[in-house]
């Protein structure tokens, strides 16, 4: 999936990946896609809740080994 911006939150635990994503999304235009790479296992659940609360679209979540990749579309 093509992303306009990517942030690396590997090694960070909740709530840091969410906070960094929130800050990144604030600097993006509506409709742009943010890619977040994380290693925190709870980030999958956290990003689902974050998307629901903020109205941003959670487009895709994938797991590759110990890395979790989340794609969010700015509302």
N, CA, C and O atoms as a Tripos MOL2 file, in Angstrom:
@<TRIPOS>MOLECULE
protein
  300   299    75     0     0
PROTEIN
NO_CHARGES

@<TRIPOS>ATOM
      1 N           0.8400   -1.1860    0.0000 N.3       1 UNK1
      2 CA          0.0000    0.0000    0.0000 C.3       1 UNK1
      3 C           0.8840    1.2490    0.0000 C.2       1 UNK1
      4 O           1.9100    1.3030    0.6790 O.2       1 UNK1
      5 N           0.4720    2.2260   -0.7590 N.am      2 UNK2
      6 CA          1.2210    3.4840   -0.8810 C.3       2 UNK2
      7 C           0.8620    4.4160    0.2800 C.2       2 UNK2
      8 O          -0.3140    4.6250    0.5800 O.2       2 UNK2
      9 N           1.8840    4.9690    0.9250 N.am      3 UNK3
     10 CA          1.6570    5.8990    2.0380 C.3       3 UNK3
     11 C           2.3200    7.2370    1.7390 C.2       3 UNK3
     12 O           3.3770    7.2890    1.1110 O.2       3 UNK3
     13 N           1.7010    8.3040    2.1890 N.am      4 UNK4
     14 CA          2.2540    9.6530    2.0020 C.3       4 UNK4
     15 C           3.3260    9.9510    3.0470 C.2       4 UNK4
     16 O           4.2340   10.7480    2.8130 O.2       4 UNK4
     17 N           3.2050    9.2970    4.2050 N.am      5 UNK5
     18 CA          4.1410    9.5270    5.3010 C.3       5 UNK5
     19 C           4.2850    8.2260    6.0800 C.2       5 UNK5
     20 O           3.3370    7.4490    6.1870 O.2       5 UNK5
     21 N           5.4820    7.9940    6.6240 N.am      6 UNK6
     22 CA          5.7280    6.7850    7.4190 C.3       6 UNK6
     23 C           6.4120    7.1830    8.7210 C.2       6 UNK6
     24 O           7.3150    8.0190    8.7330 O.2       6 UNK6
     25 N           5.9630    6.5680    9.8220 N.am      7 UNK7
     26 CA          6.6410    6.7790   11.0960 C.3       7 UNK7
     27 C           7.0530    5.4280   11.6650 C.2       7 UNK7
     28 O           6.3560    4.4260   11.5010 O.2       7 UNK7
     29 N           8.1890    5.4240   12.3290 N.am      8 UNK8
     30 CA          8.7540    4.2150   12.9120 C.3       8 UNK8
     31 C           8.6070    4.2930   14.4360 C.2       8 UNK8
     32 O           9.2310    5.1280   15.0900 O.2       8 UNK8
     33 N           7.7710    3.4080   14.9840 N.am      9 UNK9
     34 CA          7.5780    3.3920   16.4370 C.3       9 UNK9
     35 C           8.0770    2.0790   17.0290 C.2       9 UNK9
     36 O           7.6370    1.6710   18.1040 O.2       9 UNK9
     37 N           8.9900    1.4210   16.3310 N.am     10 UNK10
     38 CA          9.5560    0.1590   16.8380 C.3      10 UNK10
     39 C          10.2220    0.3780   18.1860 C.2      10 UNK10
     40 O          10.9600    1.3440   18.3790 O.2      10 UNK10
     41 N           9.9540   -0.5300   19.1140 N.am     11 UNK11
     42 CA         10.5540   -0.4540   20.4380 C.3      11 UNK11
     43 C           9.7840    0.4380   21.4040 C.2      11 UNK11
     44 O          10.1270    0.5040   22.5840 O.2      11 UNK11
     45 N           8.7610    1.1170   20.9280 N.am     12 UNK12
     46 CA          7.9530    1.9800   21.7950 C.3      12 UNK12
     47 C           6.6970    1.2430   22.2400 C.2      12 UNK12
     48 O           6.0950    0.4910   21.4730 O.2      12 UNK12
     49 N           6.3130    1.4700   23.4890 N.am     13 UNK13
     50 CA          5.1030    0.8470   24.0120 C.3      13 UNK13
     51 C           3.9890    1.8730   24.1240 C.2      13 UNK13
     52 O           4.2210    3.0820   24.1030 O.2      13 UNK13
     53 N           2.7750    1.3590   24.2420 N.am     14 UNK14
     54 CA          1.5830    2.1860   24.4030 C.3      14 UNK14
     55 C           1.8110    3.1920   25.5300 C.2      14 UNK14
     56 O           2.3490    2.8100   26.5690 O.2      14 UNK14
     57 N           1.4350    4.4270   25.3760 N.am     15 UNK15
     58 CA          0.6640    5.0320   24.2780 C.3      15 UNK15
     59 C           1.5150    5.7510   23.2300 C.2      15 UNK15
     60 O           0.9650    6.4660   22.3920 O.2      15 UNK15
     61 N           2.8260    5.5860   23.2520 N.am     16 UNK16
     62 CA          3.6940    6.3430   22.3360 C.3      16 UNK16
     63 C           3.3790    6.1570   20.8480 C.2      16 UNK16
     64 O           3.3440    7.1560   20.1300 O.2      16 UNK16
     65 N           3.1460    4.9290   20.3370 N.am     17 UNK17
     66 CA          2.8140    4.8180   18.9080 C.3      17 UNK17
     67 C           1.5600    5.6120   18.5300 C.2      17 UNK17
     68 O           1.5080    6.2230   17.4620 O.2      17 UNK17
     69 N           0.5570    5.6020   19.4000 N.am     18 UNK18
     70 CA         -0.6750    6.3480   19.1320 C.3      18 UNK18
     71 C          -0.4040    7.8550   19.1530 C.2      18 UNK18
     72 O          -0.8760    8.5850   18.2820 O.2      18 UNK18
     73 N           0.3450    8.3100   20.1330 N.am     19 UNK19
     74 CA          0.6410    9.7410   20.2390 C.3      19 UNK19
     75 C           1.4340   10.2320   19.0320 C.2      19 UNK19
     76 O           1.1610   11.3130   18.5090 O.2      19 UNK19
     77 N           2.4100    9.4510   18.5900 N.am     20 UNK20
     78 CA          3.2080    9.8330   17.4180 C.3      20 UNK20
     79 C           2.3420    9.8400   16.1540 C.2      20 UNK20
     80 O           2.4990   10.7070   15.2940 O.2      20 UNK20
     81 N           1.4280    8.8680   16.0480 N.am     21 UNK21
     82 CA          0.5250    8.8200   14.8920 C.3      21 UNK21
     83 C          -0.4170   10.0140   14.8990 C.2      21 UNK21
     84 O          -0.6780   10.6090   13.8530 O.2      21 UNK21
     85 N          -0.9240   10.3640   16.0660 N.am     22 UNK22
     86 CA         -1.8300   11.5090   16.1870 C.3      22 UNK22
     87 C          -1.1310   12.7890   15.7340 C.2      22 UNK22
     88 O          -1.7120   13.5990   15.0110 O.2      22 UNK22
     89 N           0.1170   12.9650   16.1630 N.am     23 UNK23
     90 CA          0.8950   14.1460   15.7840 C.3      23 UNK23
     91 C           1.1600   14.1590   14.2710 C.2      23 UNK23
     92 O           1.0430   15.2020   13.6280 O.2      23 UNK23
     93 N           1.5130   13.0130   13.7160 N.am     24 UNK24
     94 CA          1.7870   12.9230   12.2780 C.3      24 UNK24
     95 C           0.5310   13.2150   11.4590 C.2      24 UNK24
     96 O           0.5930   13.9320   10.4610 O.2      24 UNK24
     97 N          -0.5990   12.6660   11.8750 N.am     25 UNK25
     98 CA         -1.8500   12.8820   11.1550 C.3      25 UNK25
     99 C          -2.2700   14.3520   11.1800 C.2      25 UNK25
    100 O          -2.8600   14.8470   10.2200 O.2      25 UNK25
    101 N          -1.9680   15.0410   12.2690 N.am     26 UNK26
    102 CA         -2.3250   16.4550   12.3890 C.3      26 UNK26
    103 C          -1.6180   17.3040   11.3340 C.2      26 UNK26
    104 O          -2.1310   18.3530   10.9430 O.2      26 UNK26
    105 N          -0.4510   16.8640   10.8700 N.am     27 UNK27
    106 CA          0.3310   17.5930    9.8660 C.3      27 UNK27
    107 C           0.0150   17.1750    8.4340 C.2      27 UNK27
    108 O           0.6320   17.6660    7.4890 O.2      27 UNK27
    109 N          -0.9560   16.2620    8.2760 N.am     28 UNK28
    110 CA         -1.2770   15.7260    6.9560 C.3      28 UNK28
    111 C          -2.6040   16.2800    6.4470 C.2      28 UNK28
    112 O          -3.4490   16.7230    7.2250 O.2      28 UNK28
    113 N          -2.7690   16.2470    5.1350 N.am     29 UNK29
    114 CA         -4.0160   16.7070    4.5190 C.3      29 UNK29
    115 C          -5.0550   15.5830    4.5490 C.2      29 UNK29
    116 O          -4.7170   14.4020    4.6290 O.2      29 UNK29
    117 N          -6.2990   15.9770    4.4840 N.am     30 UNK30
    118 CA         -7.3900   15.0100    4.4630 C.3      30 UNK30
    119 C          -7.2300   14.0520    3.2740 C.2      30 UNK30
    120 O          -6.9550   14.4760    2.1520 O.2      30 UNK30
    121 N          -7.4080   12.7610    3.5450 N.am     31 UNK31
    122 CA         -7.2920   11.7520    2.4910 C.3      31 UNK31
    123 C          -5.9080   11.1460    2.3530 C.2      31 UNK31
    124 O          -5.7450   10.1360    1.6700 O.2      31 UNK31
    125 N          -4.9010   11.7460    2.9910 N.am     32 UNK32
    126 CA         -3.5490   11.1880    2.9050 C.3      32 UNK32
    127 C          -3.4280    9.9680    3.8180 C.2      32 UNK32
    128 O          -4.1660    9.8260    4.7940 O.2      32 UNK32
    129 N          -2.4830    9.0940    3.4810 N.am     33 UNK33
    130 CA         -2.3050    7.8370    4.1990 C.3      33 UNK33
    131 C          -1.0080    7.8550    5.0110 C.2      33 UNK33
    132 O           0.0520    8.2440    4.5210 O.2      33 UNK33
    133 N          -1.1300    7.4230    6.2620 N.am     34 UNK34
    134 CA          0.0120    7.3170    7.1780 C.3      34 UNK34
    135 C           0.3110    5.8450    7.4240 C.2      34 UNK34
    136 O          -0.5900    5.0560    7.7060 O.2      34 UNK34
    137 N           1.5770    5.4890    7.3160 N.am     35 UNK35
    138 CA          2.0370    4.1310    7.6260 C.3      35 UNK35
    139 C           2.7670    4.1810    8.9630 C.2      35 UNK35
    140 O           3.6860    4.9780    9.1520 O.2      35 UNK35
    141 N           2.3450    3.3170    9.8910 N.am     36 UNK36
    142 CA          2.9800    3.2490   11.2070 C.3      36 UNK36
    143 C           3.5730    1.8530   11.3750 C.2      36 UNK36
    144 O           2.8550    0.8570   11.2790 O.2      36 UNK36
    145 N           4.8750    1.7760   11.6240 N.am     37 UNK37
    146 CA          5.5360    0.5000   11.8920 C.3      37 UNK37
    147 C           5.7570    0.4120   13.4020 C.2      37 UNK37
    148 O           6.3660    1.2980   14.0030 O.2      37 UNK37
    149 N           5.2560   -0.6670   14.0060 N.am     38 UNK38
    150 CA          5.3260   -0.8290   15.4580 C.3      38 UNK38
    151 C           5.7590   -2.2490   15.8230 C.2      38 UNK38
    152 O           5.7000   -3.1680   15.0060 O.2      38 UNK38
    153 N           6.1920   -2.3980   17.0650 N.am     39 UNK39
    154 CA          6.5230   -3.7360   17.5770 C.3      39 UNK39
    155 C           5.6860   -4.0880   18.8020 C.2      39 UNK39
    156 O           5.7170   -5.2290   19.2640 O.2      39 UNK39
    157 N           4.9450   -3.1290   19.3290 N.am     40 UNK40
    158 CA          4.1000   -3.3630   20.5000 C.3      40 UNK40
    159 C           2.8920   -4.2120   20.0870 C.2      40 UNK40
    160 O           2.0860   -3.7700   19.2680 O.2      40 UNK40
    161 N           2.7530   -5.4340   20.6460 N.am     41 UNK41
    162 CA          1.6460   -6.3150   20.2660 C.3      41 UNK41
    163 C           0.2680   -5.6990   20.5000 C.2      41 UNK41
    164 O          -0.6790   -6.0240   19.7830 O.2      41 UNK41
    165 N           0.1440   -4.8290   21.4770 N.am     42 UNK42
    166 CA         -1.1570   -4.2120   21.7490 C.3      42 UNK42
    167 C          -1.4860   -3.0810   20.7730 C.2      42 UNK42
    168 O          -2.5860   -2.5310   20.8190 O.2      42 UNK42
    169 N          -0.5470   -2.7280   19.8940 N.am     43 UNK43
    170 CA         -0.8010   -1.6280   18.9550 C.3      43 UNK43
    171 C          -1.9300   -1.9620   17.9790 C.2      43 UNK43
    172 O          -2.6140   -1.0560   17.5030 O.2      43 UNK43
    173 N          -2.1360   -3.2360   17.6740 N.am     44 UNK44
    174 CA         -3.2220   -3.6250   16.7670 C.3      44 UNK44
    175 C          -4.5590   -3.1850   17.3500 C.2      44 UNK44
    176 O          -5.3510   -2.5240   16.6780 O.2      44 UNK44
    177 N          -4.7990   -3.5470   18.5730 N.am     45 UNK45
    178 CA         -6.0320   -3.1720   19.2720 C.3      45 UNK45
    179 C          -6.0950   -1.6600   19.4780 C.2      45 UNK45
    180 O          -7.1460   -1.0450   19.2990 O.2      45 UNK45
    181 N          -4.9620   -1.0650   19.8540 N.am     46 UNK46
    182 CA         -4.9090    0.3710   20.1160 C.3      46 UNK46
    183 C          -5.2680    1.1970   18.8770 C.2      46 UNK46
    184 O          -6.0090    2.1750   18.9760 O.2      46 UNK46
    185 N          -4.7430    0.8050   17.7100 N.am     47 UNK47
    186 CA         -5.0310    1.5690   16.4960 C.3      47 UNK47
    187 C          -6.4700    1.3780   16.0330 C.2      47 UNK47
    188 O          -7.0490    2.2790   15.4260 O.2      47 UNK47
    189 N          -7.0510    0.2180   16.3130 N.am     48 UNK48
    190 CA         -8.4760    0.0120   15.9970 C.3      48 UNK48
    191 C          -9.3330    0.9790   16.8160 C.2      48 UNK48
    192 O         -10.2490    1.6070   16.2840 O.2      48 UNK48
    193 N          -9.0310    1.0940   18.1060 N.am     49 UNK49
    194 CA         -9.7720    2.0050   18.9820 C.3      49 UNK49
    195 C          -9.5120    3.4600   18.6030 C.2      49 UNK49
    196 O         -10.4340    4.2760   18.5980 O.2      49 UNK49
    197 N          -8.2580    3.7880   18.2850 N.am     50 UNK50
    198 CA         -7.8850    5.1510   17.8940 C.3      50 UNK50
    199 C          -8.6700    5.5920   16.6560 C.2      50 UNK50
    200 O          -9.2010    6.7020   16.6160 O.2      50 UNK50
    201 N          -8.7390    4.7190   15.6510 N.am     51 UNK51
    202 CA         -9.4510    5.0500   14.4130 C.3      51 UNK51
    203 C         -10.9350    5.2900   14.6970 C.2      51 UNK51
    204 O         -11.5330    6.2320   14.1770 O.2      51 UNK51
    205 N         -11.5070    4.4420   15.5140 N.am     52 UNK52
    206 CA        -12.9250    4.5740   15.8500 C.3      52 UNK52
    207 C         -13.1980    5.8980   16.5860 C.2      52 UNK52
    208 O         -14.1930    6.5690   16.3130 O.2      52 UNK52
    209 N         -12.3200    6.2610   17.5070 N.am     53 UNK53
    210 CA        -12.5060    7.4720   18.3130 C.3      53 UNK53
    211 C         -12.2700    8.7520   17.5190 C.2      53 UNK53
    212 O         -12.9320    9.7610   17.7600 O.2      53 UNK53
    213 N         -11.3300    8.7170   16.5730 N.am     54 UNK54
    214 CA        -10.9440    9.9440   15.8690 C.3      54 UNK54
    215 C         -11.6430   10.1200   14.5230 C.2      54 UNK54
    216 O         -11.6480   11.2210   13.9720 O.2      54 UNK54
    217 N         -12.2260    9.0660   13.9930 N.am     55 UNK55
    218 CA        -12.8770    9.1620   12.6890 C.3      55 UNK55
    219 C         -11.9390    8.9590   11.5140 C.2      55 UNK55
    220 O         -12.3610    9.0440   10.3610 O.2      55 UNK55
    221 N         -10.6640    8.6900   11.7950 N.am     56 UNK56
    222 CA         -9.7280    8.3500   10.7210 C.3      56 UNK56
    223 C          -9.9920    6.9060   10.3080 C.2      56 UNK56
    224 O         -10.4410    6.0970   11.1200 O.2      56 UNK56
    225 N          -9.7130    6.5810    9.0420 N.am     57 UNK57
    226 CA         -9.9590    5.2280    8.5410 C.3      57 UNK57
    227 C          -8.7370    4.3510    8.7620 C.2      57 UNK57
    228 O          -7.6250    4.7140    8.3800 O.2      57 UNK57
    229 N          -8.9480    3.1910    9.3840 N.am     58 UNK58
    230 CA         -7.8960    2.1900    9.5080 C.3      58 UNK58
    231 C          -8.0160    1.3120    8.2700 C.2      58 UNK58
    232 O          -8.9220    0.4830    8.1780 O.2      58 UNK58
    233 N          -7.1050    1.4930    7.3200 N.am     59 UNK59
    234 CA         -7.2080    0.8230    6.0310 C.3      59 UNK59
    235 C          -6.7260   -0.6150    6.0780 C.2      59 UNK59
    236 O          -7.3200   -1.4990    5.4610 O.2      59 UNK59
    237 N          -5.6450   -0.8460    6.8150 N.am     60 UNK60
    238 CA         -5.0290   -2.1820    6.8130 C.3      60 UNK60
    239 C          -4.1160   -2.3300    8.0130 C.2      60 UNK60
    240 O          -3.5010   -1.3690    8.4770 O.2      60 UNK60
    241 N          -4.0410   -3.5710    8.5090 N.am     61 UNK61
    242 CA         -3.0880   -3.9220    9.5690 C.3      61 UNK61
    243 C          -2.4510   -5.2470    9.1650 C.2      61 UNK61
    244 O          -3.1450   -6.2120    8.8470 O.2      61 UNK61
    245 N          -1.1170   -5.2800    9.1830 N.am     62 UNK62
    246 CA         -0.4190   -6.5150    8.8350 C.3      62 UNK62
    247 C           0.6410   -6.8180    9.8810 C.2      62 UNK62
    248 O           1.1760   -5.9230   10.5350 O.2      62 UNK62
    249 N           0.9260   -8.1000   10.0200 N.am     63 UNK63
    250 CA          1.9840   -8.5450   10.9290 C.3      63 UNK63
    251 C           3.0280   -9.2730   10.0960 C.2      63 UNK63
    252 O           2.7050  -10.1580    9.3040 O.2      63 UNK63
    253 N           4.2870   -8.8860   10.2890 N.am     64 UNK64
    254 CA          5.3860   -9.5170    9.5750 C.3      64 UNK64
    255 C           6.4720   -9.8180   10.5990 C.2      64 UNK64
    256 O           7.2590   -8.9420   10.9560 O.2      64 UNK64
    257 N           6.5100  -11.0520   11.0660 N.am     65 UNK65
    258 CA          7.4370  -11.3900   12.1350 C.3      65 UNK65
    259 C           7.0200  -10.6420   13.3860 C.2      65 UNK65
    260 O           5.8770  -10.7680   13.8230 O.2      65 UNK65
    261 N           7.9170   -9.8710   13.9680 N.am     66 UNK66
    262 CA          7.6040   -9.0980   15.1610 C.3      66 UNK66
    263 C           7.1380   -7.6820   14.8650 C.2      66 UNK66
    264 O           6.8520   -6.9080   15.7770 O.2      66 UNK66
    265 N           7.0640   -7.3470   13.5660 N.am     67 UNK67
    266 CA          6.6480   -5.9890   13.2000 C.3      67 UNK67
    267 C           5.1770   -5.9510   12.8050 C.2      67 UNK67
    268 O           4.6750   -6.8260   12.1000 O.2      67 UNK67
    269 N           4.5120   -4.9180   13.2800 N.am     68 UNK68
    270 CA          3.1090   -4.6860   12.9410 C.3      68 UNK68
    271 C           3.0450   -3.3980   12.1390 C.2      68 UNK68
    272 O           3.6410   -2.3900   12.5180 O.2      68 UNK68
    273 N           2.3250   -3.4360   11.0360 N.am     69 UNK69
    274 CA          2.2160   -2.2560   10.1790 C.3      69 UNK69
    275 C           0.7510   -1.8420   10.1070 C.2      69 UNK69
    276 O          -0.1290   -2.6550    9.8250 O.2      69 UNK69
    277 N           0.5130   -0.5740   10.3670 N.am     70 UNK70
    278 CA         -0.8460   -0.0150   10.3920 C.3      70 UNK70
    279 C          -0.9170    1.1060    9.3650 C.2      70 UNK70
    280 O          -0.0220    1.9480    9.2910 O.2      70 UNK70
    281 N          -1.9900    1.1120    8.5690 N.am     71 UNK71
    282 CA         -2.2120    2.1760    7.5870 C.3      71 UNK71
    283 C          -3.4710    2.9360    7.9850 C.2      71 UNK71
    284 O          -4.5530    2.3600    8.0920 O.2      71 UNK71
    285 N          -3.3120    4.2290    8.2010 N.am     72 UNK72
    286 CA         -4.4210    5.1000    8.5810 C.3      72 UNK72
    287 C          -4.6160    6.1750    7.5250 C.2      72 UNK72
    288 O          -3.6530    6.7650    7.0350 O.2      72 UNK72
    289 N          -5.8650    6.4190    7.1830 N.am     73 UNK73
    290 CA         -6.2060    7.4710    6.2260 C.3      73 UNK73
    291 C          -6.7850    8.6450    6.9900 C.2      73 UNK73
    292 O          -7.7520    8.5000    7.7370 O.2      73 UNK73
    293 N          -6.1840    9.8090    6.7950 N.am     74 UNK74
    294 CA         -6.6020   11.0300    7.4970 C.3      74 UNK74
    295 C          -8.0100   11.4080    7.1000 C.2      74 UNK74
    296 O          -8.3380   11.4380    5.9130 O.2      74 UNK74
    297 N          -8.8450   11.6970    8.0810 N.am     75 UNK75
    298 CA        -10.2370   12.0780    7.7970 C.3      75 UNK75
    299 C         -10.3120   13.4610    7.2020 C.2      75 UNK75
    300 O         -11.4030   13.9450    6.9000 O.2      75 UNK75
@<TRIPOS>BOND
     1     1     2 1
     2     2     3 1
     3     3     4 2
     4     3     5 am
     5     5     6 1
     6     6     7 1
     7     7     8 2
     8     7     9 am
     9     9    10 1
    10    10    11 1
    11    11    12 2
    12    11    13 am
    13    13    14 1
    14    14    15 1
    15    15    16 2
    16    15    17 am
    17    17    18 1
    18    18    19 1
    19    19    20 2
    20    19    21 am
    21    21    22 1
    22    22    23 1
    23    23    24 2
    24    23    25 am
    25    25    26 1
    26    26    27 1
    27    27    28 2
    28    27    29 am
    29    29    30 1
    30    30    31 1
    31    31    32 2
    32    31    33 am
    33    33    34 1
    34    34    35 1
    35    35    36 2
    36    35    37 am
    37    37    38 1
    38    38    39 1
    39    39    40 2
    40    39    41 am
    41    41    42 1
    42    42    43 1
    43    43    44 2
    44    43    45 am
    45    45    46 1
    46    46    47 1
    47    47    48 2
    48    47    49 am
    49    49    50 1
    50    50    51 1
    51    51    52 2
    52    51    53 am
    53    53    54 1
    54    54    55 1
    55    55    56 2
    56    55    57 am
    57    57    58 1
    58    58    59 1
    59    59    60 2
    60    59    61 am
    61    61    62 1
    62    62    63 1
    63    63    64 2
    64    63    65 am
    65    65    66 1
    66    66    67 1
    67    67    68 2
    68    67    69 am
    69    69    70 1
    70    70    71 1
    71    71    72 2
    72    71    73 am
    73    73    74 1
    74    74    75 1
    75    75    76 2
    76    75    77 am
    77    77    78 1
    78    78    79 1
    79    79    80 2
    80    79    81 am
    81    81    82 1
    82    82    83 1
    83    83    84 2
    84    83    85 am
    85    85    86 1
    86    86    87 1
    87    87    88 2
    88    87    89 am
    89    89    90 1
    90    90    91 1
    91    91    92 2
    92    91    93 am
    93    93    94 1
    94    94    95 1
    95    95    96 2
    96    95    97 am
    97    97    98 1
    98    98    99 1
    99    99   100 2
   100    99   101 am
   101   101   102 1
   102   102   103 1
   103   103   104 2
   104   103   105 am
   105   105   106 1
   106   106   107 1
   107   107   108 2
   108   107   109 am
   109   109   110 1
   110   110   111 1
   111   111   112 2
   112   111   113 am
   113   113   114 1
   114   114   115 1
   115   115   116 2
   116   115   117 am
   117   117   118 1
   118   118   119 1
   119   119   120 2
   120   119   121 am
   121   121   122 1
   122   122   123 1
   123   123   124 2
   124   123   125 am
   125   125   126 1
   126   126   127 1
   127   127   128 2
   128   127   129 am
   129   129   130 1
   130   130   131 1
   131   131   132 2
   132   131   133 am
   133   133   134 1
   134   134   135 1
   135   135   136 2
   136   135   137 am
   137   137   138 1
   138   138   139 1
   139   139   140 2
   140   139   141 am
   141   141   142 1
   142   142   143 1
   143   143   144 2
   144   143   145 am
   145   145   146 1
   146   146   147 1
   147   147   148 2
   148   147   149 am
   149   149   150 1
   150   150   151 1
   151   151   152 2
   152   151   153 am
   153   153   154 1
   154   154   155 1
   155   155   156 2
   156   155   157 am
   157   157   158 1
   158   158   159 1
   159   159   160 2
   160   159   161 am
   161   161   162 1
   162   162   163 1
   163   163   164 2
   164   163   165 am
   165   165   166 1
   166   166   167 1
   167   167   168 2
   168   167   169 am
   169   169   170 1
   170   170   171 1
   171   171   172 2
   172   171   173 am
   173   173   174 1
   174   174   175 1
   175   175   176 2
   176   175   177 am
   177   177   178 1
   178   178   179 1
   179   179   180 2
   180   179   181 am
   181   181   182 1
   182   182   183 1
   183   183   184 2
   184   183   185 am
   185   185   186 1
   186   186   187 1
   187   187   188 2
   188   187   189 am
   189   189   190 1
   190   190   191 1
   191   191   192 2
   192   191   193 am
   193   193   194 1
   194   194   195 1
   195   195   196 2
   196   195   197 am
   197   197   198 1
   198   198   199 1
   199   199   200 2
   200   199   201 am
   201   201   202 1
   202   202   203 1
   203   203   204 2
   204   203   205 am
   205   205   206 1
   206   206   207 1
   207   207   208 2
   208   207   209 am
   209   209   210 1
   210   210   211 1
   211   211   212 2
   212   211   213 am
   213   213   214 1
   214   214   215 1
   215   215   216 2
   216   215   217 am
   217   217   218 1
   218   218   219 1
   219   219   220 2
   220   219   221 am
   221   221   222 1
   222   222   223 1
   223   223   224 2
   224   223   225 am
   225   225   226 1
   226   226   227 1
   227   227   228 2
   228   227   229 am
   229   229   230 1
   230   230   231 1
   231   231   232 2
   232   231   233 am
   233   233   234 1
   234   234   235 1
   235   235   236 2
   236   235   237 am
   237   237   238 1
   238   238   239 1
   239   239   240 2
   240   239   241 am
   241   241   242 1
   242   242   243 1
   243   243   244 2
   244   243   245 am
   245   245   246 1
   246   246   247 1
   247   247   248 2
   248   247   249 am
   249   249   250 1
   250   250   251 1
   251   251   252 2
   252   251   253 am
   253   253   254 1
   254   254   255 1
   255   255   256 2
   256   255   257 am
   257   257   258 1
   258   258   259 1
   259   259   260 2
   260   259   261 am
   261   261   262 1
   262   262   263 1
   263   263   264 2
   264   263   265 am
   265   265   266 1
   266   266   267 1
   267   267   268 2
   268   267   269 am
   269   269   270 1
   270   270   271 1
   271   271   272 2
   272   271   273 am
   273   273   274 1
   274   274   275 1
   275   275   276 2
   276   275   277 am
   277   277   278 1
   278   278   279 1
   279   279   280 2
   280   279   281 am
   281   281   282 1
   282   282   283 1
   283   283   284 2
   284   283   285 am
   285   285   286 1
   286   286   287 1
   287   287   288 2
   288   287   289 am
   289   289   290 1
   290   290   291 1
   291   291   292 2
   292   291   293 am
   293   293   294 1
   294   294   295 1
   295   295   296 2
   296   295   297 am
   297   297   298 1
   298   298   299 1
   299   299   300 2
@<TRIPOS>SUBSTRUCTURE
     1 UNK1         2 RESIDUE 1 A UNK
     2 UNK2         6 RESIDUE 1 A UNK
     3 UNK3        10 RESIDUE 1 A UNK
     4 UNK4        14 RESIDUE 1 A UNK
     5 UNK5        18 RESIDUE 1 A UNK
     6 UNK6        22 RESIDUE 1 A UNK
     7 UNK7        26 RESIDUE 1 A UNK
     8 UNK8        30 RESIDUE 1 A UNK
     9 UNK9        34 RESIDUE 1 A UNK
    10 UNK10       38 RESIDUE 1 A UNK
    11 UNK11       42 RESIDUE 1 A UNK
    12 UNK12       46 RESIDUE 1 A UNK
    13 UNK13       50 RESIDUE 1 A UNK
    14 UNK14       54 RESIDUE 1 A UNK
    15 UNK15       58 RESIDUE 1 A UNK
    16 UNK16       62 RESIDUE 1 A UNK
    17 UNK17       66 RESIDUE 1 A UNK
    18 UNK18       70 RESIDUE 1 A UNK
    19 UNK19       74 RESIDUE 1 A UNK
    20 UNK20       78 RESIDUE 1 A UNK
    21 UNK21       82 RESIDUE 1 A UNK
    22 UNK22       86 RESIDUE 1 A UNK
    23 UNK23       90 RESIDUE 1 A UNK
    24 UNK24       94 RESIDUE 1 A UNK
    25 UNK25       98 RESIDUE 1 A UNK
    26 UNK26      102 RESIDUE 1 A UNK
    27 UNK27      106 RESIDUE 1 A UNK
    28 UNK28      110 RESIDUE 1 A UNK
    29 UNK29      114 RESIDUE 1 A UNK
    30 UNK30      118 RESIDUE 1 A UNK
    31 UNK31      122 RESIDUE 1 A UNK
    32 UNK32      126 RESIDUE 1 A UNK
    33 UNK33      130 RESIDUE 1 A UNK
    34 UNK34      134 RESIDUE 1 A UNK
    35 UNK35      138 RESIDUE 1 A UNK
    36 UNK36      142 RESIDUE 1 A UNK
    37 UNK37      146 RESIDUE 1 A UNK
    38 UNK38      150 RESIDUE 1 A UNK
    39 UNK39      154 RESIDUE 1 A UNK
    40 UNK40      158 RESIDUE 1 A UNK
    41 UNK41      162 RESIDUE 1 A UNK
    42 UNK42      166 RESIDUE 1 A UNK
    43 UNK43      170 RESIDUE 1 A UNK
    44 UNK44      174 RESIDUE 1 A UNK
    45 UNK45      178 RESIDUE 1 A UNK
    46 UNK46      182 RESIDUE 1 A UNK
    47 UNK47      186 RESIDUE 1 A UNK
    48 UNK48      190 RESIDUE 1 A UNK
    49 UNK49      194 RESIDUE 1 A UNK
    50 UNK50      198 RESIDUE 1 A UNK
    51 UNK51      202 RESIDUE 1 A UNK
    52 UNK52      206 RESIDUE 1 A UNK
    53 UNK53      210 RESIDUE 1 A UNK
    54 UNK54      214 RESIDUE 1 A UNK
    55 UNK55      218 RESIDUE 1 A UNK
    56 UNK56      222 RESIDUE 1 A UNK
    57 UNK57      226 RESIDUE 1 A UNK
    58 UNK58      230 RESIDUE 1 A UNK
    59 UNK59      234 RESIDUE 1 A UNK
    60 UNK60      238 RESIDUE 1 A UNK
    61 UNK61      242 RESIDUE 1 A UNK
    62 UNK62      246 RESIDUE 1 A UNK
    63 UNK63      250 RESIDUE 1 A UNK
    64 UNK64      254 RESIDUE 1 A UNK
    65 UNK65      258 RESIDUE 1 A UNK
    66 UNK66      262 RESIDUE 1 A UNK
    67 UNK67      266 RESIDUE 1 A UNK
    68 UNK68      270 RESIDUE 1 A UNK
    69 UNK69      274 RESIDUE 1 A UNK
    70 UNK70      278 RESIDUE 1 A UNK
    71 UNK71      282 RESIDUE 1 A UNK
    72 UNK72      286 RESIDUE 1 A UNK
    73 UNK73      290 RESIDUE 1 A UNK
    74 UNK74      294 RESIDUE 1 A UNK
    75 UNK75      298 RESIDUE 1 A UNK
